[in-house]
């Protein structure tokens, strides 16, 4: 499956699904009304993604099985690129399983672990947030995520 939109693209292997859409949360719409712009959010997962989920997977991660993974790629405002929080250049495509922890989750769910990193790529500021369904099988689940990240592309804003 090929996803493409808003300067983001991904080739998903069999068994994965995903979306690339604009953040339409109340906060995003308010900021857009004040002159800001709506930012893209990509969700990639090994399980069916429900509608109405949050940018960092609320409403979705609760449905994960132990063998599942969830990936969110959330863009931030243009002026955030290359600031100290987003100083890392390029999205990591090789992940260190030791960095995953239940303390990194946006919402703690028994058995799950997560990790997030902020970075700049193609002049755009992003957060990559990953949730693994089983903290006991981190090495195998991280390899699933890396397989997908290899085929994620971020283009410069036009």
C-alpha positions as CSV (number, residue, x, y, z in Angstrom):
1,X,0.0,0.0,0.0
2,X,1.4,3.4,-1.0
3,X,0.4,6.5,1.1
4,X,1.1,10.0,-0.2
5,X,0.0,13.4,1.0
6,X,1.1,16.8,2.3
7,X,4.7,16.1,1.4
8,X,4.9,12.8,3.2
9,X,4.9,9.3,1.6
10,X,5.2,5.7,2.8
11,X,5.2,2.3,1.2
12,X,3.5,-0.1,3.7
13,X,4.1,-3.8,3.7
14,X,1.3,-6.3,3.6
15,X,-0.6,-6.3,6.9
16,X,0.0,-2.6,7.6
17,X,-2.4,0.2,7.2
18,X,-2.0,4.0,7.5
19,X,-3.2,7.5,6.9
20,X,-1.7,10.8,6.1
21,X,-4.1,13.7,7.0
22,X,-4.1,17.2,8.3
23,X,-4.5,17.7,12.1
24,X,-8.0,18.9,12.6
25,X,-8.1,19.0,16.4
26,X,-9.8,22.0,18.1
27,X,-6.4,23.4,19.0
28,X,-5.1,23.1,15.4
29,X,-8.2,24.7,13.9
30,X,-8.0,27.6,16.4
31,X,-4.4,28.2,15.5
32,X,-5.1,28.0,11.8
33,X,-7.9,30.6,12.3
34,X,-5.3,32.9,13.8
35,X,-3.0,32.7,10.7
36,X,-1.3,29.3,11.3
37,X,-1.6,26.3,9.1
38,X,-2.9,22.8,9.5
39,X,-0.1,20.3,9.9
40,X,0.2,16.8,8.6
41,X,-0.1,13.7,10.8
42,X,0.8,10.3,9.5
43,X,-0.4,7.1,11.4
44,X,1.0,3.7,10.4
45,X,0.0,0.5,12.2
46,X,-0.1,-3.3,12.0
47,X,-3.8,-3.3,13.1
48,X,-7.0,-1.6,11.9
49,X,-6.9,2.1,12.7
50,X,-10.2,3.5,14.1
51,X,-11.5,6.9,13.0
52,X,-11.4,9.7,15.5
53,X,-8.0,9.0,17.0
54,X,-5.6,11.6,18.5
55,X,-2.4,12.7,16.9
56,X,-0.4,10.4,19.2
57,X,-2.7,7.5,18.8
58,X,-5.3,7.9,21.6
59,X,-8.3,5.8,20.6
60,X,-6.0,3.5,18.6
61,X,-3.3,2.2,20.9
62,X,-6.0,0.8,23.3
63,X,-6.9,-1.6,20.5
64,X,-3.3,-3.0,20.0
65,X,-2.5,-6.6,20.5
66,X,0.9,-7.7,21.8
67,X,2.3,-8.3,18.3
68,X,1.2,-4.8,17.0
69,X,3.0,-1.5,16.5
70,X,1.8,2.0,16.1
71,X,3.8,4.9,14.5
72,X,2.8,8.5,14.5
73,X,4.7,11.2,12.5
74,X,3.5,14.6,13.7
75,X,4.6,17.8,12.0
76,X,5.1,21.0,14.1
77,X,5.1,24.6,13.0
78,X,7.7,25.7,10.4
79,X,9.5,28.1,12.7
80,X,10.2,25.1,15.0
81,X,12.6,23.5,12.5
82,X,16.2,23.5,13.6
83,X,15.4,24.9,17.1
84,X,17.1,23.1,20.0
85,X,14.2,20.6,20.5
86,X,14.3,19.7,16.8
87,X,18.1,19.9,16.4
88,X,18.5,16.3,15.4
89,X,18.8,16.2,11.6
90,X,16.8,13.5,9.8
91,X,14.2,11.0,10.9
92,X,15.9,8.0,12.6
93,X,15.4,4.8,10.6
94,X,17.3,2.5,12.9
95,X,16.0,2.4,16.5
96,X,17.7,1.3,19.7
97,X,15.4,-1.2,21.4
98,X,16.9,-0.1,24.8
99,X,15.3,3.4,24.5
100,X,11.7,2.0,24.6
101,X,10.0,2.4,28.0
102,X,6.5,2.4,29.5
103,X,7.5,5.9,30.8
104,X,7.6,7.2,27.2
105,X,4.0,6.5,26.5
106,X,1.5,9.4,26.1
107,X,-0.9,7.1,28.0
108,X,0.3,4.2,30.0
109,X,-1.2,0.8,29.0
110,X,-0.1,-2.4,30.7
111,X,2.5,-4.2,28.6
112,X,3.1,-1.5,26.1
113,X,6.3,0.5,25.6
114,X,7.1,3.6,23.6
115,X,9.7,6.0,22.4
116,X,9.6,9.5,20.8
117,X,12.2,11.7,19.1
118,X,12.0,15.2,17.7
119,X,13.9,16.1,14.5
120,X,14.1,18.3,11.5
121,X,14.1,16.8,8.0
122,X,13.7,18.7,4.7
123,X,13.4,21.9,6.7
124,X,10.4,20.6,8.5
125,X,10.0,19.9,12.3
126,X,8.6,16.5,13.4
127,X,8.0,14.2,16.3
128,X,8.3,10.4,15.6
129,X,6.3,8.5,18.2
130,X,6.3,4.7,18.3
131,X,4.3,2.4,20.5
132,X,5.0,-1.4,20.7
133,X,2.3,-3.7,21.9
134,X,4.7,-5.9,24.0
135,X,7.5,-4.6,26.1
136,X,8.9,-8.2,26.3
137,X,9.4,-8.5,22.6
138,X,11.0,-5.2,21.8
139,X,13.7,-6.4,19.5
140,X,11.3,-8.1,17.1
141,X,8.7,-5.3,17.1
142,X,11.4,-2.6,16.6
143,X,12.5,-4.5,13.4
144,X,8.9,-4.2,12.1
145,X,9.0,-0.4,12.7
146,X,12.4,-0.1,11.0
147,X,11.1,-1.9,8.0
148,X,8.4,0.7,7.5
149,X,10.6,3.7,8.4
150,X,13.0,2.8,5.6
151,X,10.2,3.6,3.1
152,X,8.9,6.9,4.7
153,X,9.8,10.0,2.8
154,X,9.6,13.7,3.8
155,X,9.7,16.3,1.1
156,X,10.5,20.0,1.5
157,X,7.5,22.3,1.8
158,X,6.7,23.9,-1.5
